[in-house]
């Protein structure tokens, strides 16, 4: 497995490779889950209160529960190149989505909706 990037987010160590990404427990190193959706995943993960957000390079924003199951897919762009938390600690539900030639600021609603 060839690793291209790693991040520590939400108590998990996230490792990306050509097939997707894997989330490992940062305390004991055990594999918690893998994510593979048939497209390359963009670097970056954002932890919200109950979910993780990751993006695919074909414009798909994924919401994962804490077991790694996809609970919602949204199409936000033609290509997502990175995700970053944008909001301050008081407003953690805002994220930046870097796309090809565009920077989007999105708010994640309680209903699961994604809005600009």
One Martini backbone bead per residue (centre of mass of N, CA, C, O) as a GRO file, in nm:
protein
  116
    1UNK     BB    1   0.094   0.038   0.026
    2UNK     BB    2   0.053   0.372  -0.088
    3UNK     BB    3   0.114   0.664   0.073
    4UNK     BB    4   0.013   1.019   0.053
    5UNK     BB    5  -0.151   1.074   0.334
    6UNK     BB    6  -0.201   1.238   0.665
    7UNK     BB    7  -0.444   1.251   0.947
    8UNK     BB    8  -0.560   1.406   1.256
    9UNK     BB    9  -0.909   1.325   1.326
   10UNK     BB   10  -1.132   1.260   1.568
   11UNK     BB   11  -0.922   1.032   1.694
   12UNK     BB   12  -0.806   0.977   1.401
   13UNK     BB   13  -0.613   0.807   1.160
   14UNK     BB   14  -0.569   0.926   0.833
   15UNK     BB   15  -0.526   0.726   0.530
   16UNK     BB   16  -0.411   0.771   0.206
   17UNK     BB   17  -0.481   0.616  -0.112
   18UNK     BB   18  -0.562   0.491  -0.419
   19UNK     BB   19  -0.836   0.341  -0.288
   20UNK     BB   20  -0.848   0.566  -0.042
   21UNK     BB   21  -0.934   0.521   0.304
   22UNK     BB   22  -0.813   0.508   0.648
   23UNK     BB   23  -0.918   0.440   0.990
   24UNK     BB   24  -0.743   0.491   1.295
   25UNK     BB   25  -0.674   0.429   1.606
   26UNK     BB   26  -0.473   0.642   1.807
   27UNK     BB   27  -0.427   0.443   2.062
   28UNK     BB   28  -0.399   0.125   1.909
   29UNK     BB   29  -0.407   0.101   1.571
   30UNK     BB   30  -0.678   0.022   1.483
   31UNK     BB   31  -0.902  -0.061   1.252
   32UNK     BB   32  -1.209   0.093   1.180
   33UNK     BB   33  -1.200   0.191   0.860
   34UNK     BB   34  -1.302   0.201   0.514
   35UNK     BB   35  -1.280   0.409   0.209
   36UNK     BB   36  -1.464   0.332  -0.102
   37UNK     BB   37  -1.602   0.501  -0.421
   38UNK     BB   38  -1.454   0.506  -0.716
   39UNK     BB   39  -1.278   0.752  -0.613
   40UNK     BB   40  -1.078   0.989  -0.546
   41UNK     BB   41  -0.963   1.122  -0.251
   42UNK     BB   42  -0.947   1.395  -0.083
   43UNK     BB   43  -0.780   1.585   0.111
   44UNK     BB   44  -0.934   1.565   0.399
   45UNK     BB   45  -1.104   1.611   0.718
   46UNK     BB   46  -1.423   1.656   0.888
   47UNK     BB   47  -1.532   1.705   1.213
   48UNK     BB   48  -1.820   1.650   1.368
   49UNK     BB   49  -2.018   1.556   1.612
   50UNK     BB   50  -2.131   1.276   1.426
   51UNK     BB   51  -1.925   1.332   1.181
   52UNK     BB   52  -1.774   1.284   0.861
   53UNK     BB   53  -1.591   1.468   0.606
   54UNK     BB   54  -1.560   1.393   0.256
   55UNK     BB   55  -1.389   1.398  -0.068
   56UNK     BB   56  -1.421   1.382  -0.414
   57UNK     BB   57  -1.280   1.424  -0.740
   58UNK     BB   58  -1.606   1.433  -0.852
   59UNK     BB   59  -1.778   1.618  -0.622
   60UNK     BB   60  -1.810   1.442  -0.362
   61UNK     BB   61  -1.988   1.459  -0.059
   62UNK     BB   62  -1.922   1.295   0.251
   63UNK     BB   63  -2.111   1.129   0.508
   64UNK     BB   64  -1.996   0.993   0.813
   65UNK     BB   65  -2.003   0.784   1.045
   66UNK     BB   66  -1.835   0.634   1.320
   67UNK     BB   67  -1.831   0.354   1.128
   68UNK     BB   68  -1.807   0.454   0.804
   69UNK     BB   69  -2.081   0.518   0.703
   70UNK     BB   70  -2.278   0.625   0.451
   71UNK     BB   71  -2.534   0.887   0.493
   72UNK     BB   72  -2.425   1.099   0.265
   73UNK     BB   73  -2.468   1.252  -0.061
   74UNK     BB   74  -2.300   1.523  -0.239
   75UNK     BB   75  -2.309   1.759  -0.497
   76UNK     BB   76  -2.065   2.044  -0.533
   77UNK     BB   77  -1.883   1.951  -0.782
   78UNK     BB   78  -1.656   1.840  -1.015
   79UNK     BB   79  -1.411   1.905  -0.801
   80UNK     BB   80  -1.228   1.783  -0.523
   81UNK     BB   81  -0.914   1.877  -0.352
   82UNK     BB   82  -1.027   1.989  -0.063
   83UNK     BB   83  -1.057   1.994   0.303
   84UNK     BB   84  -1.176   2.240   0.555
   85UNK     BB   85  -1.190   2.401   0.835
   86UNK     BB   86  -1.352   2.728   0.904
   87UNK     BB   87  -1.470   2.744   1.164
   88UNK     BB   88  -1.499   2.813   1.463
   89UNK     BB   89  -1.553   2.668   1.758
   90UNK     BB   90  -1.853   2.792   1.771
   91UNK     BB   91  -1.859   2.704   1.434
   92UNK     BB   92  -1.805   2.381   1.310
   93UNK     BB   93  -2.015   2.373   1.037
   94UNK     BB   94  -1.775   2.490   0.867
   95UNK     BB   95  -1.651   2.459   0.528
   96UNK     BB   96  -1.387   2.405   0.302
   97UNK     BB   97  -1.395   2.387  -0.060
   98UNK     BB   98  -1.169   2.271  -0.286
   99UNK     BB   99  -1.155   2.350  -0.621
  100UNK     BB  100  -1.150   2.400  -0.951
  101UNK     BB  101  -1.113   2.744  -0.916
  102UNK     BB  102  -1.259   2.707  -0.621
  103UNK     BB  103  -1.408   2.852  -0.319
  104UNK     BB  104  -1.600   2.696  -0.067
  105UNK     BB  105  -1.859   2.779   0.164
  106UNK     BB  106  -1.997   2.553   0.405
  107UNK     BB  107  -2.302   2.452   0.555
  108UNK     BB  108  -2.399   2.225   0.807
  109UNK     BB  109  -2.688   2.082   0.862
  110UNK     BB  110  -2.898   1.893   1.060
  111UNK     BB  111  -3.048   1.761   0.801
  112UNK     BB  112  -2.785   1.739   0.586
  113UNK     BB  113  -2.751   1.993   0.456
  114UNK     BB  114  -2.597   2.181   0.191
  115UNK     BB  115  -2.465   2.519   0.208
  116UNK     BB  116  -2.352   2.848   0.100
   0.00000   0.00000   0.00000
